């Protein structure tokens, strides 16, 4: 039970981190390449994940 809880907690933290990075990229505070690197994704995967989460990359709107 404890390992399952830890895994769930880690997933939640990672999801929150991704959403924060998406927001920073959408607001133009971070470049998309930097955002992708911060969440350990390729730029294409990062752009897809942002779009699925409802965010937009400036300049691609």
Secondary structure, DSSP 4 states (H G I P E B T S, - for coil): -HHHHHHHHHHHHHHHHHHHHHHHHHTTSS-HHHHHHHTT--HHHHHHHHHHTT---TT--
